[in-house]
Structure formats: C-alpha cells, structure tokens
C-alpha cells in the first residue's frame, strides 16, 4: 500500500487552509489513515478514506478540483483494496459499495457541469473497472446461487423391465431435477453477467464521446483501444478490429509529440486483453511470466498465438516451466497488430 500513501501525500500537498475547522479535520483524518496503514488495519483505513473524501467535499465543495482528486484517491483505494483482499466485507458487497460511490460521483458531476464534462472521464473509467470485476465475480457464481422458475424437483415416472418377474414392467415416480428450472437458473446467471458486461461498453463509449468533444485525441484513441478489447474479449472480432483500427489511425495521424509513444504502448507492445492498467490499475490479467526464458510466437488477426517456440534459456530442467508458459500463451488473447492498411494476418513477436 506504499503507492496509496504516496498518492495521498500528493493529493493533500498544499491544499490545507490554515485555521479552517475542516482543514484541521482533514489533517487529523490523514494522520489516522497513515496510522491504520502502518498497523495494517485496512478496514480502518477504508473508513478513513471515506471520511477524508467527505471532509474534502465539505471544505472545498463536491465539484471542486480538490474534492474530485480526493474522489479519485478513494476510488483507486477501493479497487486496490478489493484486488488485494484487504477488506473484511464480502466481495459482492465491496464491489457494490464501490459501484454506488462511482454512480453518485458521476451523477454529481453531471448535475454540476454537464453530460460531456471532462471531469467524468476518471470516474467513468473507475466504473468500468468495478463492472469488470463484477463481471468476473458473477461469471464464477454457481447455478445454485440463482433462483429458477417453477419447481426445483418434479415427479418423473421411471420404469424397469424386470425379467425375473416374467417380463413385468415395474414403474414408479421419482423426484428428479426439473430441466426447465435449471435452464431458467442458467438464463438468470447469463442476464446477471450481461448487465455488467454491457455496462462496461456504455461507460467506455461515454469516455470516447467526452474525449472527442474536448479534442483529447490521445485519450480518445486509448478509450477506443479499450473498447476494442471489450469486443475482442467478448468474441466480436469484426467489431473489435474496426474499433482498434480507428484508434490506430487516430494515433498515426496525430501530430502530438507524445502520439508515437502512445502508439507504441497501445499497439506495438504485445498486450493481453482486456487491459485497462494504463488508466486505473487492476483489470489486466496477470502478466505472462517467462521465468527467464525467451519465447517467440505469431499473433494472428484473431488475437491468438501460434508457432510458439523457446528462443533462449531453455534447458532440460525447464521442461515443466516451458510447457506451463506455452499453455498460458496459447490460452491468452492478444491485441492484434496493425499497419496503415489494417490488421495484420500474422505478426511475429518475442517476450
């Protein structure tokens, strides 16, 4: 949590007004958070961050730059604390509370500014991150967690031909699982998953619209790349490739001195999708650790790897590690590669 302490220190630097009651409260809460972090009292730190945000709103106003910066600190704390398993509440409740925080923050900004306010970008990305984790959590839920429609068990006649009784057919009614009930459970889970998946796209589309409105062209390209990841991860390859290429072209034509660095980060470096770490830490799968080995492979237009081989560092003792990394690479989906004409059918890389 050292990064959170640093982030908090930067956020507070130069913002406390001498003699203000709220400023004194801010100072006290900040000291309390630091003490909780030092003693690893994560629930106490969580309550402190929430209290600190409320104090900032009271001191500077809900829509002020300082309060919005503190909101970003609180949101990032919530997401990181969830990912690291620091808080005592259930995963579902923690994500639900964090989602409510972002919804309220987005609503406040919309009311004080407008639907295309630049200040909406960070909280919308935060909501994307929360929805992504809710999507993953819901995808892992068993069917038994859902209430189906109708009777869970039904009476079904089962007959047995008893040869030792002169061919008499012996029938009786038995309780068996209701297939319609199971199918309705599966549909309920799919609907639950879909609400979070669809929410991701809606937030990303809003970020793209806001960036276009304010001519934040680099940020617009990045948001398009994330939306491409959403489509690629969801199996919508054609839509993903169109979205990726729009982002690629936006960077390629951009005269901003930083455009080439963004192009390299988003489309030249191999990226496992979905990847949102450039905007808020947390959504990208664990990086592929090669354990000192160097691998080469080809990435196709579908984002899948082929022709995987070890280029360097392999020995007889590395067979198990080599096979494990190869399975990870084979199972991953990568962001495809592009040139000025469009997506490349194949592109060789090394990691």
N, C-alpha and C positions, 0 to 999 in steps of 0.2 A: 504493500500500500504506500510505498515511498512516493510513487508518482502522484497519488492523491494529495499528499502533504504538500508537494511542490506546486501542484495545480491550485490548491487552496491559498498558498502563500502569494502566488502571482495574482490571483483574483482579488485578494484583500489589499495588495500593496497600494498605499496612498489614498485609500478610499474612506478611512475612518475620520469623521469630523470631530475635532476636539470639543469637549463639553456637551456633546449630544448624548441624551439618555440612551437612544437606540444604538449609537455608536459604541457606548460602553457595554451594552448588552452584546453587541457583535463581538467585541473584544473578549468578553467572558465566554461566549459560546465557542469561539475559535480555540481558546485555551482548553476548554472542555473536550472538544473533538480531538485535539492533539493528545490529550491525556488518554482518552479512550483508545486511540490508535496505538499508542505506546504500550498499553496494557492488553491490547487485542480484544477489547470489549466492543465487538463490531456492532451489536445492536445499539449500544450507547452512542457509538459514532454515527450510526444511521439516524437516530433521533436528533443528534446534534446538527447534522447536515440539514435536516428538515427544518429545525428551529432557526438555523442560520439563514436559510432562504426566506423564511417568514420575516425575520428581522430586517433583511435587506429590502423586502417589499415595503415594510412599514417605514423604513428610513428614507428610501430613495424613490418609492413608487413602483408599482407592479411592472410598468412598461419601460422603466429606466434601463439604460445600458448596464448599470452595475447589477441590478436585480436579474436581468437576463443572463449576464455572465455567471452569476451565482446559480441560476437555474441550470445552466449547462454543467457546472460542477456537480450539482446534486444529481442530475440525470446520469452523468458518467459514473459517479459513485455507485448509484443504484445498480447499473448494469454490470459493473465490475464486481461488486459485492455478490450479485447473483451468480455470475460466472465462476467465482472462486468459492462459492458455497459458504459464505461468511455469516449469513443471517439465519436466525432460528426459525423463521416462518416457513410455510410450505412454498415450494417453487411456484405453484399456481397463484398463491396469494401475493407473493413478492412481485411477480410479473404483472398481475392485475393492478396492484397499487402503483407500480411504475407507469403502466399504461394510462391510468387515471391522471397521474401527475402530468404526463405529456399532453393528454387531451385538454386538460384545464389550461395548461400553459398556452397551447395553440389557440384555444378559444379566447383567452385574454388578449393575445397579440392581435388576433383578427378584430376584436371589438375596439381596441385602442388605435389600431392602424388600419389595415385592410387585408383582403384575402391574398394579396400578392406582396406582402411586406417581406423584405429581405430577412428580417429577424425570425421568420418562420422556418428558415432552412435548417438550422441546428435542431430545433425540437421535432421537426418532421423526420429528420434522419434518426433521432432518438426513438421516435415511434416505430420507424422501420426496424430498428434493432430489437425492440421489445417484441414486435409482432413476429419477427423471425424466430426468436427464442420460444414464443408461444406456439408457433407452428411446429417447431421441433418437439416441444414437450407434448403437444396434443398428438403428434404422429406416433409417439411411443405409448400412448394410452391403450390398455387392453379393451376389447369389446365389452367386457363385463362392467366397465365403468359407465356404460351408456344404457339408458332405459329404452327398451324396444317397444314396439306397438303390439298390443294383444297379449295373449297368454305366452309365458315363457316355455311351459311344457304343455303338450297336448297328448290325448289318448290316441294311440295308433294300434290297430289290430295287427298282430303278428301270428302267423300260422306255421306249424311244423308238421311235416308228414311223418307220422310215427309208424314205421314199418313193422315194429314188433307188436303193434296193435292191429294188425291186419289192414294196414294202409289207411287208417283213420287219420284225418287231418285234425290236429289239435290247435285250436285258435284261442288267443286271449288278448285282452287290451293291456298295453304297456304305456307308461309315461315316457315320452321321447321329446328331445328339444324341438321347438317349433321353428321350422326353417324360415317362415315369414318374420318371426320375431328376430332371429339372428340377422336377416337381411336388413331389417329396419334399424338394428343396432349399428350395423356397418354403415348405413346411409347417414345416421346421426353423427357418427365419427367423421365421415367424409365432409359433411356440412360444417362441422366444428373446425376441421383443418382448413377448409376452403375460406372461412371468414378471415383467418389470419393471413393466409396466402394472398388473398385478394387485397387486403388492407395494405400489404407491402407495396403492391403495384400502384395503388391510389396515392400513397404518400410520395413515392418516387416521381410519379407523373406531376404532382404538385410542385416538387422541388425543381423539376425541369422547366415547368411553366414560369416559376418565380425567377429562376436564373436567366431565362430568355428575356423576361420583362426588364430585368436590371442589367442586361448585357454582361452577365457573369459567364462568359463563354467557356472558360476552362472548367468552372464548376458545373456548367450545363453538360459538357462532354462527360465529366465524371459521373454525373447522375444518370446519363444515358447508358454509360457502361454498366452501372449497377442494375438498371432496368433490363439491359441485355442479359446480365447474369440471371435475373429473375426468370426471364423467358427460357434461357438455356437450361437452367436447373429444373424448370417445370416441363421440359420436353417440347417446347415450342421453338424448334430450331430455326425455321424460316424467319419468324418474327424476331428472334434473338439476333440473327445475322444482320437483318435490316437495321435494328437498333444499334448494334455495335458499329456498323459501318457509318451511320450518321454521326456517332461520337468520334470515330476515327477521322472522318472528313473535317469535322469541326476543329479538331486539333491540328490537322495537317495544313489547313488554310489559315490558321491563326498566326498573326504577326507578333503576338505577345512573346517577349523573350523567354518566358517560362514554358511556352507551349510544347517545346521539344522534350523537356523534362517530364511533363505530364503524359505526353505520347509514349515515352519510353516506359514510364511506370505503369500505365494502363494497358498498353498493347504490345510492348516489346518484351518486357519481362514475363516469364511464364506465370500465370495466375490461376489458382484453383478457384472455381466458382461454387457458391457465391462468395464474393469478397467485399466486405464493407469496412475493412480496417483503416482505410485512408480517411474515413470521415468520423468514425467512432469505433474504438477498439471493441472487437467481440464477435463478429459474425463469421469470419473466415474459419474454415476447418483448420485443425492443427497443421502446421507446415510439414511438408514431406521431409523427414529427417533421413539423410542418406548414410549416416553413420560412417562418414569418412570415405565412402565410395563415390564414384562419379558415374552418372548414368546418362545415356543418350537415348532419345526416342523421337518419334514423329507424332505431331499433333495434327489431326485432321480437321476438316470444317465442322465436324460434329463435336469437337472438343475432346475427343477420345484419343488416348495414346496407343501407338502401335510400334512394332520393331524396337522393343525395349532391350537395351544391352548395357552391360557394365563396361565402361571405358577405362576405368583406372581404379586401383586399390583393392581388387578382388583377390582373395586367397582361399585356400581350401577350408579355412576356419570360418569364412564369411558366408557360407552357403545359405544358412538359415536367415541371416540378415538380408542377403541379396534377394532371396525369394519373398521375404516379407515386404521389402520396399517395392519390388516389382508388382506384388498384389495391390499395394496402395496406389501406385501409379496407374495400373490397369483400371482400378475402380473409380478413379477421380475423373471429374470433368474439368477441362481447362478452357480458359477464354481463348477462342480461335485467333489466328493471326491474319493480318490484312496487308494489302498494298493498295496503290491508288485505284486499282481496277475492282477491288472487292476482296472477299475472303479467299485465303489460300487453301487449296485442297489438301496440302500437306506442308508441314514446316518442321525442320529438324531443330531440336534444342538439346541443351545439356544442363544438368543440375548437379 
